[in-house]
Amino acid sequence: MLWSVSMRRWWPGKPQGLSSIATSPWAAAPSRLCHGPPPPCSALHPPRYYGCGLVIPECLSSCWILDLGSGSGRDCYLLSQLVGEQGHVTGIDMTEGQVRHRSGAPPHPPSNPPTLFPSSCQVEVAKKHIAYHMDKFGYRKPNVEFVHGYMEKLGDAGLADESYDIVISNCVINLAPDKSAVLREAFRVLKPGGEMYFSDIYASQRLSETVRRHRVLWGECLAGALYWRDLYSIAEEVGFSPPCLVTASPITIGNKELEGIVGDCRFVSATFRLFKVPGGTQAGPGQVIYKGRIMGHERELVFDANFTFKEGEVVDVDAEMAAILQSSRFAEEFLIRAGGANAAALQGCCRKGVKEKIRDPFQLLERLTAPGPACCPGGTCGPPGCC
């Protein structure tokens, strides 16, 4: 995991001045686990692990993956097994080193970080277990590497343009002062049709400077949280397709003092997927049929909060989703045809027609936690008023 200056002070140990960890960002981890069967963690070396859950997309065979904030390497080794010997995984991490402070300088705000001289501690820990895992997996040569650097400056670490199929990140982008730079670099290193699949903490509104400068909230990954609407703006500016919201989990603050500081702002842990759809991709609304060939997802593929594809079922998709499926690694997993479905065939509550998309993670969280039955998991299918 990528560490901020404040993180070493506040986490994973007990925050100074507070009786316990004041928020629950890590309680949301289970919902960010990949869908399908449990990943094969039993083959992994017992790690020094400071992360929060797993963020693993589907359809990984032979993919080249970049993990932003790879920490002790646990996720990278798991991914190296999932991509197979023909795939490749790179982990990049910046671990806090020495920090230059002028005498008497106040704690740095996230908007004005101090100069960092990174230590290779976490990267070296990760490298120690390469031979162990390659032997466990039966690989003739390593398919995983760890580099030291900054996710805002991947080029400085030698990561070339259009060299990865997937970029993943797990609760580290909130620690970056310049989140636009992180997404720009991810976009640059992704191949056409590539995906950025990541989980992070988001705010219901833009944060005040008081919140953004608060050391405890910064150390607990809240002070750096992005206003969720700004993610959509940044993604568009960078060139990504509109973010696909996958899942959302609540973040609670169990400390009165901190609750008073954040006021009426709410926080949520959410997973999104962004795609680098090639320019000139011609796709309109259409119909798709999932072939059921992705390992661990043979019966259905839960793509995001808006689309679940059951094997052999005809599903209407909008132009946005059609372009993603047509241009990405998922293209071979679907039959795709242009044009809308016969409206008469789509009557009923649980029809698989195009519906209004949920883009707000707080709205999704409300639906997921709402009492009462729903006609579909999460109650997100069908026309307005159906669920």
C-alpha positions in Angstrom: 0.0 0.0 0.0 1.1 3.6 -0.6 1.8 5.4 2.6 1.3 9.1 3.2 3.4 11.0 5.7 0.6 11.0 8.2 -0.2 7.3 7.7 2.9 6.2 9.6 1.8 8.1 12.7 -1.8 7.1 12.7 -2.0 3.6 11.1 -1.8 0.6 11.6 -1.2 1.6 15.3 -3.5 3.4 17.6 -4.1 7.1 16.8 -2.5 9.4 19.2 -5.1 11.3 21.3 -7.9 8.9 20.4 -8.9 5.7 22.2 -9.1 3.6 19.0 -9.3 3.9 15.2 -12.0 6.5 14.8 -13.5 5.4 11.4 -14.3 2.1 9.7 -12.7 2.4 6.2 -11.4 -1.2 6.5 -14.8 -2.6 7.5 -15.9 -2.1 3.9 -13.3 -4.5 2.5 -15.5 -7.6 2.0 -17.7 -6.0 -0.5 -14.7 -5.2 -2.7 -13.8 -8.8 -3.0 -13.9 -10.2 -6.5 -17.1 -11.9 -7.5 -17.0 -15.7 -8.0 -15.0 -18.3 -6.1 -12.5 -17.3 -3.4 -9.1 -16.5 -4.9 -6.3 -19.0 -4.1 -4.7 -17.2 -1.2 -3.5 -20.5 0.4 -0.6 -20.6 -2.0 0.7 -17.2 -0.9 3.7 -16.7 1.4 2.5 -15.4 4.8 2.9 -11.6 4.2 3.5 -8.5 6.1 0.2 -7.1 5.0 -1.3 -3.6 5.7 -3.9 -3.5 3.0 -7.7 -3.6 2.9 -9.4 -6.4 1.1 -8.9 -7.5 -2.5 -9.7 -5.6 -5.7 -9.6 -8.1 -8.5 -11.5 -7.9 -11.8 -12.5 -10.8 -14.1 -11.0 -12.3 -17.2 -7.4 -12.1 -16.3 -5.7 -14.9 -18.3 -2.5 -13.7 -20.0 -3.1 -10.1 -19.0 -0.4 -7.5 -18.1 -1.5 -5.8 -14.8 -0.1 -2.8 -12.9 -0.9 -2.5 -9.2 -0.7 1.0 -7.9 0.5 1.0 -4.2 1.5 -2.7 -4.2 2.9 -2.7 -0.6 4.2 -6.0 0.5 3.1 -7.6 -2.7 0.3 -9.9 -1.6 -2.2 -8.8 -4.3 0.5 -8.9 -7.0 1.4 -12.5 -6.2 -2.3 -13.5 -6.2 -2.7 -11.8 -9.5 0.4 -13.4 -10.9 -1.2 -16.8 -10.3 -4.5 -15.6 -11.9 -2.9 -14.2 -15.1 -0.9 -17.4 -15.6 2.7 -17.8 -16.9 2.0 -15.9 -20.1 0.7 -12.9 -18.1 2.7 -10.3 -16.1 2.2 -8.2 -13.0 4.0 -5.1 -12.0 3.7 -3.6 -8.5 4.7 0.0 -7.9 5.0 1.5 -4.4 6.3 4.6 -2.7 7.0 3.9 1.0 7.5 6.9 3.3 11.1 7.7 4.0 12.7 10.8 5.4 10.8 14.0 5.3 12.4 17.4 5.3 10.7 19.9 7.6 12.0 23.3 8.4 12.4 23.8 12.1 9.0 24.6 13.7 7.1 24.0 10.4 3.4 23.0 10.9 2.1 19.6 9.8 1.8 19.6 6.0 -1.6 19.8 4.4 -2.4 17.3 1.7 -2.5 20.2 -0.8 1.1 21.0 0.0 3.0 17.8 0.7 6.6 17.9 1.8 9.5 16.6 -0.2 9.7 12.9 0.1 12.8 10.7 -0.1 11.2 7.3 -0.5 12.5 4.2 1.1 12.4 0.9 -0.7 11.3 -1.0 2.4 8.0 -2.3 1.1 9.3 -3.0 -2.3 12.2 -5.0 -0.9 9.8 -7.0 1.3 7.8 -7.9 -1.8 10.8 -8.9 -3.8 12.0 -11.4 -1.2 9.2 -13.8 -2.0 9.4 -13.9 -5.9 11.2 -17.2 -6.0 8.9 -18.8 -3.4 5.8 -18.0 -5.4 7.2 -18.9 -8.8 8.1 -22.3 -7.4 4.6 -22.7 -5.8 2.9 -21.8 -9.1 5.2 -24.0 -11.2 6.4 -21.1 -13.4 9.7 -21.4 -15.2 10.4 -17.7 -15.0 9.0 -14.9 -12.9 5.9 -13.1 -14.2 5.9 -10.5 -11.4 8.2 -7.5 -10.7 8.2 -4.7 -8.1 9.4 -1.2 -8.8 9.9 1.8 -6.6 8.2 5.0 -7.6 5.2 7.4 -7.6 1.8 6.6 -9.1 1.7 10.2 -10.4 5.0 9.7 -12.3 4.9 6.2 -13.7 7.2 7.2 -16.5 10.0 8.0 -14.0 9.8 4.3 -12.9 10.2 3.2 -16.6 6.6 2.2 -17.3 6.0 2.7 -21.0 3.0 3.9 -22.9 0.3 1.4 -23.7 2.0 -1.5 -21.9 -0.7 -2.8 -19.6 -4.1 -4.4 -20.0 -5.3 -3.5 -16.5 -4.4 -1.0 -13.8 -5.7 -1.8 -10.3 -5.6 0.2 -7.1 -6.9 -0.4 -3.6 -7.5 2.6 -1.4 -4.4 4.5 -2.3 -5.5 7.2 -4.8 -7.1 9.2 -1.9 -3.6 9.7 -0.6 -2.5 11.4 -3.8 -2.8 15.2 -3.7 -3.1 15.3 -7.5 -5.6 12.6 -8.4 -5.9 13.9 -12.0 -2.2 13.1 -12.5 -2.8 9.5 -11.2 -5.6 8.9 -13.7 -3.6 10.5 -16.6 -0.7 8.2 -15.9 -3.0 5.2 -15.7 -4.6 6.1 -19.0 -1.2 6.6 -20.6 0.2 3.1 -19.6 -3.0 1.3 -20.5 -3.4 -0.3 -23.9 -6.3 0.7 -26.1 -9.3 -1.1 -24.6 -7.6 -1.4 -21.2 -9.2 -1.0 -17.9 -8.6 0.8 -14.6 -10.3 -1.2 -11.8 -10.0 0.4 -8.4 -11.5 0.9 -5.0 -11.3 4.0 -2.9 -13.1 6.3 -0.5 -15.4 9.1 -1.8 -17.1 12.0 -0.2 -20.7 13.3 -0.7 -19.4 16.8 -1.2 -16.2 18.7 -1.7 -14.2 18.8 1.6 -13.4 21.9 3.4 -9.8 23.0 4.0 -10.2 22.2 7.7 -11.0 18.6 6.9 -8.3 18.3 4.2 -5.7 19.5 6.7 -6.7 17.3 9.6 -4.0 14.8 10.4 -6.3 12.1 11.9 -8.7 12.3 9.0 -5.9 12.2 6.5 -4.3 9.2 8.2 -7.7 7.4 8.1 -8.0 8.1 4.3 -10.9 10.5 4.7 -9.3 13.9 4.3 -8.0 12.9 0.8 -11.4 11.5 -0.3 -12.5 12.8 -3.7 -16.0 14.2 -4.2 -17.6 11.4 -6.2 -18.9 13.7 -8.9 -15.4 14.9 -9.5 -14.3 11.4 -10.5 -16.6 11.5 -13.4 -15.2 14.9 -14.5 -11.6 13.9 -14.2 -12.2 10.6 -16.0 -13.8 12.6 -18.9 -11.0 15.1 -19.0 -8.4 12.3 -19.1 -10.1 10.4 -21.8 -11.7 7.4 -20.0 -15.2 6.2 -20.7 -17.7 7.2 -18.0 -16.9 5.3 -14.7 -18.9 2.1 -14.2 -19.9 1.9 -10.5 -19.4 -1.7 -9.3 -20.2 -1.6 -5.6 -20.4 0.6 -2.5 -20.0 0.1 1.2 -20.6 2.5 4.1 -17.9 4.3 6.0 -18.8 5.2 9.6 -17.1 7.6 12.0 -17.3 6.6 15.6 -15.8 9.6 17.1 -17.8 12.7 18.1 -14.9 15.1 17.7 -14.3 13.9 14.1 -18.0 13.9 13.3 -18.2 17.5 14.3 -15.3 18.3 12.0 -16.7 16.6 8.9 -20.2 18.0 9.6 -22.9 16.7 7.2 -20.4 15.2 4.8 -20.8 11.4 4.3 -18.2 8.9 3.1 -18.5 5.7 1.1 -16.1 3.0 -0.1 -16.7 2.4 -3.8 -15.3 0.3 -6.6 -15.3 1.7 -10.1 -14.0 0.5 -13.4 -12.8 2.9 -16.2 -12.1 1.8 -19.7 -9.8 3.3 -22.3 -12.1 3.0 -25.3 -10.1 3.7 -28.5 -11.0 6.8 -30.4 -13.2 6.2 -33.4 -14.9 3.2 -31.8 -18.3 2.9 -33.5 -20.9 1.4 -31.2 -24.5 2.2 -30.7 -27.2 0.7 -28.5 -27.4 -3.0 -29.0 -27.9 -6.5 -27.6 -25.3 -8.8 -26.1 -25.2 -12.5 -25.1 -22.6 -13.6 -22.5 -21.0 -16.9 -23.5 -20.3 -18.1 -20.0 -16.6 -18.8 -20.5 -14.9 -16.7 -17.9 -13.5 -18.9 -15.2 -15.4 -18.6 -11.9 -18.2 -16.7 -13.6 -19.6 -19.3 -15.9 -23.3 -18.8 -14.9 -23.3 -15.0 -14.7 -20.9 -12.1 -14.9 -21.8 -9.2 -12.5 -20.1 -6.5 -14.5 -21.2 -3.5 -12.4 -24.1 -2.3 -10.4 -26.1 -1.8 -13.6 -25.3 -4.8 -15.7 -25.4 -8.5 -14.8 -25.0 -10.8 -17.8 -26.3 -14.3 -17.4 -24.9 -17.0 -19.6 -27.0 -17.3 -22.8 -29.4 -14.4 -22.0 -30.0 -11.6 -24.4 -29.4 -8.2 -22.7 -30.0 -4.7 -24.1 -27.0 -2.4 -23.6 -26.6 1.3 -24.3 -23.9 2.7 -26.6 -21.6 3.3 -23.7 -21.5 -0.4 -22.6 -21.5 -1.7 -26.1 -18.3 0.3 -26.8 -16.7 -1.0 -23.6 -17.5 -4.7 -24.4 -16.6 -4.3 -28.1 -13.2 -2.7 -27.5 -12.0 -4.4 -24.3 -10.7 -7.9 -23.3 -14.3 -8.9 -22.8 -15.0 -8.7 -26.6 -14.4 -12.5 -27.1 -16.7 -13.3 -24.2 -19.9 -11.9 -25.8 -21.9 -12.1 -28.9 -22.6 -8.4 -29.8 -25.1 -7.2 -32.3 -26.3 -3.7 -33.0 -29.8 -2.5 -32.6 -32.4 -2.6 -29.8 -34.5 -5.5 -28.7 -38.1 -6.1 -29.6 -40.0 -4.0 -27.0 -42.8 -6.6 -26.9 -40.3 -9.2 -25.7 -39.1 -7.0 -22.8 -42.3 -6.7 -20.8 -42.3 -7.5 -17.1 -40.6 -6.4 -13.9 -37.3 -8.2 -14.4 -36.8 -7.4 -18.1 -33.2 -7.1 -19.3 -33.7 -3.9 -21.1 -31.6 -0.7 -20.8 -32.5 1.1 -17.6 -31.5 4.3 -16.0 -28.0 3.8 -14.6 -26.9 4.3 -11.0 -23.8 6.4 -11.0 -24.0 7.8 -7.4 -22.3 5.4 -4.9 -24.4 6.9 -2.1 -27.6 6.1 -4.1 -26.4 2.6 -4.7 -25.6 2.2 -1.0 -29.2 3.3 -0.1 -30.6 0.7 -2.5 -28.4 -2.1 -1.2 -29.3 -1.4 2.4 -33.0 -0.6 1.9 -35.4 -2.9 3.8 -37.9 -5.1 2.0 -37.8 -7.5 -0.9 -36.5 -6.6 -4.4 -37.2 -8.3 -7.7 -33.5 -8.5 -8.4 -30.3 -8.5 -6.3 -29.8 -5.0 -5.0 -33.2 -3.9 -6.4 -31.6 -2.2 -9.3 -33.3 -3.8 -12.3 -36.5 -3.0 -14.2 -38.3 0.3 -14.9 -38.7 3.1 -12.3 -41.0 1.9 -9.5 -40.3 -1.8 -10.2 -38.2 -2.3 -7.1 
